Structure formats: C-alpha cells, structure tokens
Amino acid sequence: MRSVRLVVLFFASLSGLSASAATPPPVNPHATPEVRAVLAAIYDISGKGIVTGQHNYPNDGSRWTDLAYDITGKYPGLFGEDFGFSGGDDKDSTLSRPATVQEIKRQWANGSLITMTWHEVRPTDDEPVTFHDSVQGHLTDYEWHELLTPGTPLYIRWCQQVDVIAGFLRQLREAHVPVLFRPFHEVNGNWFWWGFRPGKDGSQALYRQLYHRFVDLHHLDNLIWVWNVNAPGGAAGPIADYYPGAEYADLLTIDIYGEFKQDYYDSMLALARDDKTGMDKPIALGEVGSVPSLEVVTKQPRWAYFMVWSGFMDTARAELENTLYHAPMAINRDDARLAGALQAIRKAGSERTGSDVPVEPVSPGATEEAKELLTRLASAPAKVVLSGQQIDPGAVVATDQAKQPAIFSADLDVASPDAVIAAARKAHDRKAVISLTWRPARPTDNGPAKSQLTDFEWGELLTPGSDLNKRWEDQVFQLALVLRPLEADGIAVLWNPYPESTGKDFWWAGRKRIHGSAALYRMLFERLVLKEKLHNLVWVWEEGPPSFGPGSNGSPGDFFPGLLYADALELRVKDLNGRFPVSRFVSQLALGKPIGVDLTGGVPGAEALAGWSWFVLPPGTDAAAVQKLLAEPRVASIP
C-alpha cells in the first residue's frame, strides 16, 4: 500500500511560497513534494503575474526558447516540449525522446518550469507516422468503444503506446523533475483522433483512462495534470462538454491562435471553480500564436502562464514581444517571483537524491536482493566497473587464481539447466553476481535459436490464445520452473533474455517497432513478473553490434522495449577502444540506467571501461590477460 507523503515541512522551507498552506492538494494524492511546491507557486502567481513560455519541437532542442532570448534578452520562465510521433530527422521525430529528456533535465536545472505535450499516434497505427494520416486521423465508434474497454486488442495496443511514454516520464520522476503534463490537448476540436467526443463516455473518458494508468499503475507522481481545450467555435465544441471533472485536473488551459476574447477567459474561470475546495483552479494559455498584449493580461489577470508555439516567436513582432517580456507582470526565468521558489524546490530534490539512494527496479515487488544488485550497478561507474566472464559450467575459473571475475555469466539452456544452476549457486556462495542469458529454441518446433519465423508465425506468436502463443507459454513456464529456485535461495539474477534483438541472427531479432521484437520482450516480462511472480530478476536489454549503411537493421530504438521494461542495457561488441566510445550507442537509450558491455574479442584496457557498470569477457580468454585486468584498482573482482 502506498503511503501519502508528508510535505508540510517541505513547503514551509520554500521561500516565496507563503500561500502554500492554503493551496488545494494536487489531484494525485501521492504527488511528489516537487509537484506540490510547483503547484503552490502557480496558485501564488495566479492573478499577480504571468509566466512567459515557449514551446520547442522534439528535434529542435531549445532552439525556440533560445530565439525568445535573442529577441527579448530574457529566457522564458516555462519550457515546453513534445514527445513526437514521426520518424527520421523530422522535427517531431520519436528518435529525439532520449535527447528530449536530457534537455528537460537541463532546463529544469537552469530554472525553468517544464510542460510537456504528446501528439499520440492513433492506437490503430504504429509509430512513426505522419501528422495528417494518424494524429489527425479518426476512430470509428466501434473502435472508440474498444479503446475504452479493458482487455480488447485495441485497448492493449493503446496501453503499449502509453507505456513507452510512461518510461520517459519515469526518468523525469527519478530525477525529481515535476512536469506540467498536457495530454489529449485541444480535446474539444475535431482535428485529432482523441477529440470532439463530448460527454462522460467520450474524450473525457480517455483522459481519465490515461490518468489512472499513469497514476495507479506507473506511479508517475511527478505530473501536474493539465487539461486543455481549444478556443470554442467552428470546429471546436463547448469546453464544458469535455471536462473530466475537478478530481482529474490541477490546471485548466486553453489554446488561442487569434483574438483573446474576454468570453474565453470568463468561460475558463467559470469551469475552474472547484466546489469541493471552494477555490478556483489556476487557468493558463496552453498554446498561443502570439504573446498576449499588455491590455489582454491586464483585463484577464488570472492567466498563470502562456506558451508560444514553435515558429510563432518572430522578430517581426519583436516590439510586442519585448513589451510583454519586460512588463512588470511578466515572470521570466530570472524573475525572483519564480526563480527563488524553483531554486528551493530543486535544492530540496537534490538533497533527497544521491548514489546511496536505492534504485527502484522495473519489476513491481522486486526482491531486496534485486534492489541491492541494481543499486550496485547504478553506483558502479562512479566507483568501479564490475568484471565478468562467460563461463561454461565445466570450466569455472580455478579457485587458485589470484582473482576471479565479480560476475558469473552463463547461457541458460532450459532443456538441461542443472549444471548451470549448480555452478551459479557455487558462484553466488563466492559472492559473485549471477548473470544468465536466455537464447531459447524456436517455439514452432524447438528448432535452433539462430533461425527465423515467417511474418504469419510472428503474428500468431503475439496473438493470445493461438497455438503458437500457447507453445511459447509452455516454453516460458518451463523457464520459470528453472528460475524459481534461485529466487527461493535469495539469489538475484542479472537477466538477459532475447539478446541481440537489433541483429538478424535469431528468430526473435530484427523486427522493428512496437509490435516487433520489443513486443516479445515485453510479453516475456509480463509473463514472468505478473503471471509467474518472479521478482528476483534485474532485466537487461541487449543491443547487438552497431551497424551502419544500407544493409543495417535500423535504429536500436526500433527494437527497444521501453524504459519500463529494462533495468539496465547492454551492448554486445567485439572490443573496446578508448578513442572511440561505443558506450554512446547504448547510453542514448539508457537515459541514466546502468549500461554494461558483452565483449566477444580481446581483453580491453582499463581506460576503455570508464562509464560502464560491468563488462563480460568471452569464455576461453587468456587467463594471464584476465588477471592483469582484474588487478586494476577500478575493476571489481573477487579475491
């Protein structure tokens, strides 16, 4: 059971937030201290000033925020970003998501409030897509009903989509970054697949469904929930028909790309009244095509912030933009009314973060041994790199060696596992970390792992209830029988199933995107963790050797199951060269998670191991070279 956090003392310590005691709580009862403090700051600002804001396309970094500075000499107080939907080098590319998370961390550290939007792909489609064909697509009434019905294929597809985004938001949660999260924006408009369905079973139901998945399942307690509509009229319906209820929205925002009509402002204020608390929720301008004039913000003083969309901050309107940015009511990033509060929030968050804070595994209910192992891996790069060697059960490193690798690594053959499990237990008794790789037989006929499935067979494999899916379930059941005794013995396992999924050699590999190799990895995770109740596994996703050019298999992101399904990432490569840091190929996806390297060639120099949490050498490696490496001070081994 999750406990409600006590944050009264935290609030009391924050300068400039004297009104926080009267601030209504966030809609998420488990919201982080950072969320509560930022929300208190917004309540305090409301009616006294307006925070300046600027949106940025995913693939543009901070380009448009920097342009706002170039025009006005001031950085906006709000940094806006998007999760994207398209592919390649497009401005809205999904490949930018890891870089986007890093940029958001940087902007938060620099003193900006953070807001995020997501142009979600229609759940009948797979990323990447084009804007017109998918984001602006349509669902039939039957598809809409299926989407809102738990357990249906369309509902499951939607869950897989949102879980990918949840993984990135979790990275921000772990970095103590609060996010003004604006899902299903412009919900009253008829131009997005999620919009223009009024009533309790329409668009507002989808918003509530996302809220419950993010809050109740994924515990994304770093989100400030922002409900958003477009200025009503024409292709946009009455705003009240789409409101999910006061218990689901911390802020109410509206997008305006024309006149800032007083009626829009009055309608938002009326809807923002919370009868339960007796207070008005804050309102803001979620998107604008131009900064509002001084006259507008004077007549409509309750707008807490505005965000100019990318491309609309323009030197042609420099006079209007400078007038507002330098007005007394404008709150820019360096304004004491915002900067003081955010500095205190960041300081308090950093004091609760450190290398000694346990890292939370992706498996719900993970064992203490699994938590300890993951924490050890996460802290390793700052201290030492854990050594490892893949070992055949009959060729364990002799005990008369001066040192032994800290990691016992072996392939797990479910058909004859006894020798591997026995050797793993002995290695654990020597205080070694246990790492197991699973390269299962082809589920169609127990054929070799290095083989392929047809497209039809792949579809059947992923279809619950099909004959091939049942064969796979039997395969996984036998696997669970082998792994379960290790959990009973208190042994955590660095678990690497379906390795090299970015390659072309194995039957599980080389299938792109959300319903490809990544889907099989997620399916195994859910089966072992949720069905078989195995909680001693630290989940590793392995990327094969990087490849380039026309014959390459594509971006590793096309095969990655998502940050919610991997505790750590590993790169399989022949060797390391200190002059060419191959760690960047996997660290771009890892976003701060531990990374290891599975070496198939020679013994690296110690200097090439910087930044890695662990390495694994192949069997049969020259013993003298291994001992020389293990003697290095920054290489952890077993005496």
N, C-alpha and C positions, 0 to 999 in steps of 0.2 A: 504494500500500500504506500502510495506516495504522500509524503508529509508536506503540509503547507509551510513555506519558508517564512521565517520571521524577519521582517525588513524594517521595522520601526527605527531601530538604532542606525541602520544603514542610511535611511532617509535623513535622520537627524544630523548626520555627519556631513551632508552635502550642502555646500554653500549655495545661497541663492534660491533655495527651494523651500522657503518658509511656508508656502501654501500647501506643501505636500500632505500635511496631516489631514486636510480637507479634501484631498483628491480621491475620487472614487477608485476602487481597485480595478485592475485590468480584467477583461472578460475571462481570461485564462487564470484560474485560481492558483496555478503553480508557476506563474510568470516569474522570471528571474528578477533579482534586485535591480539589474540594469534597466529592464523593461519598466518596472515600477517607477524608477527615478526619471527616466526619459519621459514617460507619460505625465508624471508630475510636473516636469519642466514645461511640457506643451500646454498643460492646463494653466500654468502660471503665466505663460506668454500670451495665451488667448485673450484678445481684447486690448493688449498693451503694445503689441508689435507683430510683425510678420516676418517669418524666417524666409530668406531668399533660397531658391533651389534650382538645380539644373539636372536634367536627365542626360545620360550617356548611353550610346549603343554598346552592346556587349563587346564588339570587336574594336571599339574605339578607345578603350581605356578611360582616361579622364579628359579626352580631347575637348568636349564641350564645356566642361567645368573650367578648364584652363582658358578657353575662349572668353568665358564670362569674366575671368580675372583680367584678361588682356583688355577688355572693353571698359571695365569699371574700376580696375585696381583693387577689387575686393573678391575674395573667394566666397561663393555661395555657402550658406550655412547648412544646406541639405544636398547630399549627393545621391542622385538617382541612377539606378541600373536596372538591367533586364536579364532574364535567363536565356532568351533567344529561342529560335525554332528552326533556323535554316542551316545550311551546310557550307563547307569550304571556307573561303575567305570573306564571305558576305558579312556585312556589318552586324547582322543578327545571328551569327553562327553559334551553334551549340558547342563547338570546339573551344570557344572562348571561356566557358564556365569556370575551369580551374583558375585562369588568369583573373576572371571577374572576382572570384572570392578573395584572391590576394589583393586586388585593387581596393576592394571594400574594406579589408582589414587596414590597409594603408590610410584610406580616407577617414576611417573611424579614429585611428591613432592620431591623425592630423587635426582632428577636432570637428568633423562633420557628422551631422545626423545622417542616417542611412535609410533609404527607401528602395524597395525592390518591386518590380512588376514581372509578370510572366505571361507571355503570349503563348498559352498552352496549345500544343498540337491537338487537333480533333482526335478523340480516342480511337476512331476507326483507322487512323493513319499511324505511321511510324516516322520518327524524326530521321533525317531532316526533311523539311517540307518547304513549299513556297507559301508566302503570306496569303495570297488570294485563294489558292486551292484548298488550304487546310484551316489555317487560323480564321479565315473569313468564310469557311465552309458552312455546312449545315448538317444537323442531325434530324432524321425523321422522328415523328412522335414515338414510334416503336423503339427506335434506338435510344431516345431520351429516357424512356421508361426502363430499358435495360441498363442504361448507365447508372440509374439511381437504385437499382435492385442488386443488393449484395449477392455475390456468387455467380452472376451471369458472366459470360465471356467478355462482354464489353466493360462491365464493372472491373473485372480483373485486369484488363488492358489499361484502363484508366488508373488503377492502383499502381501498376508498374510504372506508368509515366510520372505520377506524382511522387513516387518513392525515390526516383532519380533526383528530383529537385530537393526532396527532404534530406538526402545525403549531403548536398552542398549547404543547406541551411544548418544542418547539424555541425558542420565545420565552423560556421559562424557562432553557433551556440557555444561550442567548446572554446572559442576564442573570446567569449564574453562580449560579443557584438550584438546589440539589440537592433532589430530590423523593423521598420515600418513596412509591413508586408501587405501589398495591394493586389489580391488575386481577383480574377474574373472582372477586370476593370471595364468601365463603361457598360455595365451589365444591363442597362435599360435600352441599349442600342441594338439595332437589328443587323449589325455588320460582323459580329463574332459568333461562333457556333454556340457559345455558352449563354448568349444574351437573348433578350426580347421574349422571355417566357415569364409572364407575370404570375403572381400567386404563390402559395406556400409549396406547391409541388413543381414549381418552375425553377428559374435561375437561382432564386434564394436557397432552394433545397440543395443545389450543387455546392454553393458556398458553404452551407452548414456541413455538408458531407466532407469537404476538404478540411474544414476546421477540426472536425472530430478525428480525422485520420492523422493530421499533423499534431494535434494536442494530445489526444488519448493514446494513440499508438506510438508515434515517434517522439513524443515529449519535446516538441520544439517550443520550449518555454521562453525563447528569446524573441518571439514575434509579437509585435504590436499590430493588432488586426485592423486593417484599413479597408472599409467598404467604399466602393467608388461607383459613381454614375456619370453619364454624360449630361450636358445641359439639355433639358427636355424640349420636345418639339420636333416635328417632322419624323425622322426615323428613330427617334428616341422617345420611349414611353414615360408616363408619370413616375417620378422617382420612388414614391412610397410603395408602389406595387412590387418593388424588387428588394425591399429592406428585409434582411433576415431576422431582425429583432435586436433589441439593445444588448442582449446577452451574448451577441456574436461580433460586435463591432466596438473597438476602442475609439476610433475616429471615423468621421464621415467626410468623404471628399467628392468633389465634382470636377469634371474636365470641361473647360471652356475655351473654344477657339474662335471666339467672336466677342460680342458685347458682354460685359459683365453686368447683366441685368439685375436690378435690385430684387426681382421676383425669385431669381435663382438663390440668392443669398437668404431671403426670408424663408423659402421652402426648406432649405437645408437646416436652418436654425430650428424650424418647427419640428422637423424629423429628429433632430439631435436631442430633443428634450427626453431625458430618462426619468420616467415617473417613479421608478424604483428608488433611485438615489436623490431625486429632486433637483438634479443638476443637469446642465447641458453638456453633452459630449463635445469635444473640440470638432470644429469643421475646418477644412482646408481646400486649397485648389490643387487637385491631384495632378492635372496637366493643364498647361496654358500655352497658347501660341504666341503670347506676348506678355511681358511683365504688366501687371495692372498699374494704372496711373495713380498718382497721389490722391486724386479725387475719389477713385474707387476705394482704396484702402481706408480713406477717411470715412466714407459713408458706410463701408462694410468692414468694420474693425475686427470682427471675430475670425476672419481667415487666419489660421495659425501659421500657414506657410503656403508657398506656391512652388511649382516645379515647371520650368520652361522645358518643352520637349527639344530633343536634339535637332539642330538645324534651324531653330527659330530664334536663337540668340544671335542677333545680326547687327553688324556695325551700322547698317542703315537706320537702325533705331537706337543708336548709341545715346542720344540725348535723353530719350525716355528711360532707357535702362540705367543710365548714370543718375538721373534724377531720383529714381526709386532707391537704388542701391545706397545712395548717400543721404537718404532722408532719415530723420530721427526714428521713425517707426520700423525701419529696415533692420533686420537682425542677420548680419553676415557671420561668417565663421569666426572672425576675430572679436566679435561683439561680446562684451563681458556678460551680458544677459544670458548668453548661450555658452560661451567658452568656459566660464567658471564652473557651471553645473556639469558640463560634459567632462571637464578635466577631473573633477572629483569622482564622477562615475567610473571613468577609465582607471583612475588610481585604485579605487576600491576593487575593481575587477581584476587588475593585475596582482593585487595583494592576495587574491584567492586563487591565483594561478602559479604554478611552479613545477619543477621537474619531479618533486616528491608527491604531487597530486596524482592519485591513481587514474589511469586512463580507462574509460568505460568501453568494454568490448561491444561488438555489434550484436552478439547473441544475448537476448533477454535472459536473465537469470544465470549469467555466466558464473562458473565456479570461482572461488577465491584463487585457486591455482592459475586459472586462465587470466584473471585480472593481474595477478603478480607477474606473469610472463609477459603480458602486453605492456605493462608499465616498465618492465625491464628493457624491452625492445625500444620503447618510445624514448627512454632516457639514455640509451646506449651511445648515440652519435656524439653527445657532449662529453662522454667519458671514454668508452672503449667500444670496439666492434667485436661482436661475438663470433668466434671461429666455428666452423662446421665442416664436416666431411661426410659425403655419402658413402655408406658402408654396406657391403654385403654381410648378411648375418654371420657367415662363417669366417669373416675376415675383419673382425673388430680390432681396432688399433691395440697393439700389445700393451699390457699394463706396465712393462718395464721401460716404456718410453718416458722421457723426461716430462713431457706434457701431452695432454690429449685434447682434441677439439671440444669446445663447450657445447656444441650441438651434435647430437646423433641424428643423422639423416638417412632415411631408407625409403625405398619404394614398398608400398603395401600391396601384396597380392592376396586378395580375399580368398582365393581358392586354396592357398596354402600359407596361412598367415602365422603359424605357430612360431617359426624360427625368428621372424621379425619382431613379434610381440615379446618373445622371451629376451631377445637382445635389447629391445627398448627398455624393458624393466631393469635389466642389469645396468644399462647406461644411466637410467634415472637414479638408481642407487648410488652411482658415482657423481650425482648432482649435475648430470648433463641435461640439456634441453632436448626434448624429443620432437623431431620433425618428420612427418610422414607425407609422402606424395602418393596420390592415387591416380593411376592410369588404367581405368577399367576396360574390360573387354567390350567389344561392340555388342550392344544389347539385342540386336536382331538374332544373333546366333552364337554368342560368345566368341566371335571372331577376334582377330588381333586388334589392339588399340590403334595401331598405325594402319588405318583403313578409312573408308568414307561411308556416309549414309546418303541415299538419294534424297532429293527435296521432299518427296512424298513421305519417306520414312522419317525425316526430321519433323515434318508436320505432325505425324502420328505420335512421335516420341513426346512432343509437347502438349498433346491433347489428352486431358484426364479421361480415364476410362477406356482408352484404346488398348488394343492388345500389346502394342509395343510399349506404351506407357506402363502397363502392368508388368511387363518384363523388366523394365527399368526399376520399378518399385521393388520387385523381388531382389534385384541386384543391390539396391540401396539398403534393403532390410538385412541382407547378409553382411553388408559393410557395417551396419550399426551393431550387429552381434559381435563383430570383431573389436570395435572401438569401445563398446560399453564397459568391459572390464578395466580398461585404462582409467576411465572416469571413476569407477568404483575404488581404484587404488590411489586416487588423488593425483593422477598424472595429467597435466595439461599437455596438449599436442599442438604444435605449430603445423597447421593442417593445410595442405596444398593440393586440392583436387582439380582435375581437368587442367593440367599445366599447359603452357604454350598455346593458349586458345587463340592467340593472334596469328599463329602459323597455319600450315596447311597439311601437317603430317598426320594428325589424329582425327578420329571420327567426330569429336566434339569441337574441333577447331575450325577457324576460318569463316564462320557465319556471322555476318555483321548485324549490328544494331540490336534494338531492344528485344526482338524475338529470335535472335540468333544464339550464338554461343553464350552470351551473357544470361539469356533466359534459362538455359540449362543449369548454369552455376547457381542462379537464384533458386531454381526449383530444388536443387540438392540442398541448399542452405535451409530452405523452409521445411524440407522433409526431415533432415537430421535434427534440426533445432526444435521445430514446432511439433512434429509428429513423433520422432524417436526420442526427443527430450535429451539430446546430448549437449551438454553445456561446458565441456572441458576443451572445446576446440577454439583455437585462435586462427581465424580464417585468413588464408593468404591467397591472393590472386596473382598468378604468374604471367608475365608478358614474355613472349618469345624474343629472339634476337631481332633488333631493329632492321627493317628493310626499306629500301627506297627505290624510286623509279617505277616504270610501267608495270613491272612484274610484282610489285609489293602488294601486300594484302590490305593496305589501308591504315587508317589511324588506329592506335591502340584504344582510343576512346570508343570505337565502334564495337569493341568486344568486352569492355569493362562492365561488370555487373552493377556498379554503383557503390557509392561510399557507405551505404547502409548494409552492405553485404561483405565487406572486406575490412579486416582489422589492420592488415599490412599488405604491402605489394612487393613482388619480387621480379627481378629481371634475369632472364637466362641469357648468358652471353659467353663467348669463348674466353675472353680475358679482359683485364682492366689496364688502362693506360692513363697515368696521372695527367697527361697533357690533353686528353680528350674525355671529359667527364660524362660517361654514358648514363650516369645516375639521373641526368635531366630528363631522359626518355620516360622514366617511371615516376619521378618526383612531380612532374606536371599533373599527373592524375592523382597522386597520393594526397596532395594538399595537407602535408604535415603528418600523415600517418607514417609509421616506420616502413623503411624500404630495405630489402636485402638483395643479394646477388648470388645467383647459382652459376658457378663457373664451370665450364666444360674443358678449359685449356690448362695452362700452367698456373703456377703459384704467383700471385701478384706481389708487388712491393707494398709495404705498409702504407706508404704515402698515397697510394691509389685507393685506399679503403676509407678515406675521410668522407664522412656524411652517411655511410651505410650503417645500418643497425646490425647486420650479420652478413656473413658470406658462407658459402658451402663449396668445398672443393670436390672434384670427382674422385671416385674410387681409384686406387692404384697410383695416386700421386706420389712422387718421390718423397720418401719419408724424411730424408735429411732437409729437403727444402721446406717441408711442412714444419718440422721442428724449429728451423730458423725463423719462420714467420711467427710461430706461436711464442717465441721468446721475445717478440717485440712488446714494449710496455703497453701500447694501446690496443693490443689484441688479447681478448679474454679467452682463457683456456682453463683446463682442469689440470692442476698439478699432479 
